[in-house]
């Protein structure tokens, strides 16, 4: 194979992008950039497949640790690079052995991020506008004007999406964002998880229907979250922006409640 490892990894990222697998493409590109940084630290630009040995992959793993990269993030990079390597091997068997055999590519357990039933009731019952008024007064800030209304609307929308995800049996935010009106029929939501492709059916409970009715969308998507475009990359970029906005809003909402809220909690 004429391509070197980094060059091939970037090519795979581009191929994933063309297939519409934008999350995988992004992960491959991120892993390639970090491996490229490691090679630059060694005074190299790329590496032939035949020169990719266990000492290089373990060296990359050690370098990531020294850079302060978390165990799970390091593992994610190595999983991506390993997947690319194995694809190259399957296309043309040019290397014997697995240079990634000595690296950690699992997922370490993290602390539980679930909330109690009492927490959920507190979140659902929170008067966001009043809570913000108190916070603003404590901080000596003005509470009038459009900026205060925007903040209230931002946290209210985040709270509603959080509750919707919870009521929908832990539906992820990405699946809520990409949920289409056509996915809801006869009181049931039928969708496929974007991460796994698993088909799921969820009953639309009364609280979920209230949230659905509260946010009418002018696009094919159920909620006004994504940019409706025929270009998948444009839509995906709008999802990344919306996800960051959502998690920031949940963080602010959690501060009002004394809780740590993220999109994973629901």
N, C-alpha and C positions, 0 to 999 in steps of 0.2 A: 504494500500500500504506500503510495507516494506521500499522502498527507501525514503530517506529524500529529501528535496527540492533541495539542491545544487547537490546532487548525481544524481537526476532525470534530472536536467537541463543539466548537462554535458552529460548524456546519450542521451538526445534529440539532443544535438549538434553533437554527434557522429552519431546518426541516420540520421540527415540531411546531414552529410558528405557522408554517404553511399548511400544516394539518389541522390548525385551529386549536392545538393543545398549548395554549399560551402560558399557562402556569408552569408546565413542564419546560417549555422553552426558556422561561425566565429563570427557573432553577438551574438549568444546564449552563446558561450564560453566567449566572452568579458564581457557580462552582468553577467555571473556566477562568473567570477573572481572578478569583482567589488563588487558584493554582498558578496562574500567570504571575501574580504578585510574588508567590513563593519562588518561582523560577528566576524572576528578576533579582531577588535577594541573593541568588546563587550565581548571578551574572549570566543567566541563560534566557533565551526568548521562547523556546519551544523544545520539545523532546520527541525523538523517534519512538515509535511503539516498542521497538526491540530494546530500547534503553530504559523503558519503564519497569523498574524492579521494586521489590518490597522495600528496599532501603529508601527509595524515593517517596513512596506513598507514606511510609511511617515517618519519614522526615517532614513531609507536608503536614501530617497529623500533629507532630511535635511543634512545628512552626505555628500552626493555628492556635495551639494551647498557649504558647508564649505571647501571641498577639492578643490574648484575652478572649478568644472565641469560645463560646459555650460548648459543652460536650455534645449536646444534641445538634447544634448548628454545624459543628465539625463533622458529625456523623452524616448529616444531610448532604454536605458537600461531597463526602467520600462515596455515598450511595449513588449520587448523580454521576460522578466520574467513573465509578465501577460499572454502572449501567451502560454508559457510552462505550467503555472499553469492551464489555462483553458483546455489544452489538457489532463492534468492529471485528472482533474475533469470529462472530457468526457469519459475517459477510465474507471474510477471507481469513482462514486460519493461518495467521502468520506469527503467532506468539504462543509458546507453551507455558502452562502454569498461570496462576492468578496473582499478579503483583499486589492486589489489594487484600490478600488472604490474612495478613497480620494486622489489619486496621479495624477499628471499632466502627460498625455501621448499624448498630441497633438504636433503639430509642430509650433513653434513660427515663425512669419514672420521675415525674415532677409532683409537687404538692397539689392536693386536691383544690379545685377552685370553685366548688359548688357552694350554693347559698342555701340557707334553711327556708322552710315554708314561711316562717315569720319574716325573714328578709324579703321574700317575694311579695308578701302582703304589704310590707312597708314601701317597697318600690312602686307597687301598683297604686297605693293610696296617696303617694307623695303629692302635695300641692307644689308643683315646681315653681310657679311664679312667686308664691309666698316665700318659699325657701330661698330663692334667688334674691328677693327683696331684703331678707334678713342678712344674707351673705354680703350684699352690696353695702348695706348700712353699716355692718361691722367693719368693712374695709374702707368706709368713707367714700364710696363711689356714688355717682349719680345713677338713678334708676329709670329716668324718663328717656324717651326717644326710641328710634327704630332699632338701635343696637341691642337694647334690653329685650325688645320683642323678638329679635332674631335669635338671641341666646335662649330665650324661653322656648321658642319653636324648635330650635336645634336639640335641646335636651328632651323635649316632649316627644319628638320623632324618634330619638334614640331609645327612650324608654318604651315606646310602643313597639319598635322593632325587636327589642330585647324580650318583651312579653310575648310577642308573636312567635319568636323562635322557641321560647320555653313551652308555650301551649302547643306548638306543632311538633312536640316530641323531640326537642333539641335540634330543630332544623338549623343548619349553619347559615351565617349571614350571606355567603356567596350564593346559596341556593334560594334564599329569600330574594336577593337582588335579581337573580335570573328567572324567578318564578313568573310564568306567563298567565294571562287571564284564561287562556285555553286549558291550563293545568287544573282549573277549579271547575268541577261539574257535579251537580246533584249533591252538594254539601260535602264533597270530598276533594282533597288535593292529591293529585297523582303526579309524581315527579321522579326524576332520576338524579341521584346525588352526583354532582359534578366531579367529586374527587374519586369515587369508586365505581360509578355507573349503576349502583344498586337502585332498584325501583322500589319506591315507598308510597304508601297510601296513608293519608292522615285525614281524620274527620275535622271539619271546620266547626269548632266550638263557638258558642255565642260571643265570647270575648274576642276571638279571632275575627269573626265577622264584623264586629264593631270597629276594629282597627282597619280592616279592609275597606269598609265604607268611609272611613275618615280620610283616606288618602286616594282619591280618584286619580287615575293615570290616563294620560292622553296617548300612551304608546301601547304596544302589545304586552309590555311587562305589567305585572299586577301593581307594583309600587313605583313611585317616581324616584328611582335611584340611579338607573343606568341611562347613558346616552343611547338613544335608539338609532343605530347606524348599521348599514350593511357591511361595514368594515369591522370585523371581529376585534382587531387590535384597538380600534377607537373605543369600542364597547368595553373591552377588558381594561383599558387605561382608566375609563370612567369608574369601573368597579374598584380598582386599586385606590383611587382618590376617595370614593365613597366609603370604603372600608376603613381607611385612615381617619376620615372625618367621624365615622361611627364610633370607633374605638376611643377617639379623643373625647367625644361627647359622653361616652359611658364613663370614662375616667372622671370627668367633671361631675357627672351625676352621682357617681360613687362617693366623691368628696362631700357632696351635700348630705349623704346618708351615713358616712363613716364606713363605707364598704369598698372593697376592691372589685370593680366590675370590668370585665372584658367580654368580647364577643364569645369566648369559649365558655363562660360561666353558664349561660342560658342553656 
